[in-house]
Every structure is written in structure tokens, then in C-alpha cells.
Amino acid sequence: QVQLVESGGGLVQAGGSLRLSCAASGRTFSSYSMGWFRQAPGKEREFVAAKRWSGVITYYADSVKGRFTIARDNAKNTVYLQMNSLKPEDTAVYYCAASYLSNYGLESTGKYDYWGQGTQVTVSS
């Protein structure tokens, strides 16, 4: 069982930055590929970024490439999402998720075993 708790969301002006954190419980964090997803009102949950459990390969949605960076610290059981050059269309609830020993298909919500409760990010124009 893995519990995930996101933090770091808030209100920011367009062009600003935020760093989201996702703290995981359990002793096997390093065995989980980690992903970030977001869901805006009235829209489906969409993939943002993911990092394989091996920590080498990362994936990004086209809409965030060059602006967002996913990183993990296995010693702290934490995954981060650094978000720069934020746009109003980035406004959403952001969720982190964990997928046990997965290397592929990390863009799909169905690949993940555990989810956090979400943190709100609001970007004003």
C-alpha cells in the first residue's frame, strides 16, 4: 500500500513558477514509476509528466515540454514537478500517481496503482 500526498499548489500569475511535491509512504518508493496528471473543470484527467522507477527515462506531454520538469528523490520518497512559464491553461487540479515497476504506458491513467488527493493550481492572466 502506498499513500501519496501532494502539496505546493496555489495561485500564481501567468509567467510565474510553482513547484509541486508528492510525498509517498512506504519503503518501496524506488520501485514505482511516478506520474503527474491534471484535471481542469469539465475536462478529463490528462497526462502531464512521468518518470520511470529506474529514474532515467522521463516523459512529458507536448503542452508542457520545455516548461515543466519532473524529478524524484528516492531518499525522501518524494517526486516533484517544477512548473515554469505558467499559462492560464495550466489551471487544474494536479495529481501524482504511482505505478509499480512500470516502464511503458505511463501516459495512461489506467497504468497507475495509487493516486494522491490532488492540489489546485490556478494561473491568472
FENLINQUI-V923460 format. One record per pair of residues at least 24 apart in sequence whose ideal C-beta (glycine too) atoms are under 6 Angstrom apart, sorted by the first residue. I is the first residue (numbers start at 0). J is the second residue. D is the distance in Angstrom with one decimal. If there is no record, write none. Layout:
i,j,d
I,J,D
I,J,D
This chain:
i,j,d
1,25,4.8
1,97,5.2
1,113,4.5
3,95,5.3
3,113,5.8
3,115,3.7
4,115,6.0
5,95,5.4
5,115,4.5
5,118,4.1
8,118,3.4
8,119,4.8
8,120,4.8
10,121,4.7
11,85,5.7
11,122,5.7
12,123,5.4
13,86,5.9
13,87,5.9
13,122,5.7
13,124,5.3
15,85,5.4
16,83,4.7
17,82,5.0
18,79,6.0
18,81,5.0
19,80,4.3
19,93,5.7
20,77,5.8
20,79,5.6
21,78,4.8
21,95,3.4
21,115,5.9
22,77,5.2
23,76,4.6
28,73,5.9
28,76,4.3
29,73,4.5
30,100,5.7
31,97,4.1
31,99,5.7
32,98,4.6
32,101,4.7
32,105,5.7
33,71,6.0
33,78,4.2
33,97,5.8
34,96,4.8
34,105,5.5
35,80,4.8
35,95,5.6
36,94,4.9
37,91,3.8
37,93,4.8
38,91,5.6
38,92,5.3
39,91,4.3
44,108,5.7
46,106,4.3
49,105,3.8
51,102,5.7
52,100,5.9
58,105,5.8
85,122,4.6
87,122,5.0
87,124,4.8
89,122,5.1
90,121,5.2
90,122,5.1
92,117,4.2
92,119,5.4
93,118,5.5
93,120,5.5
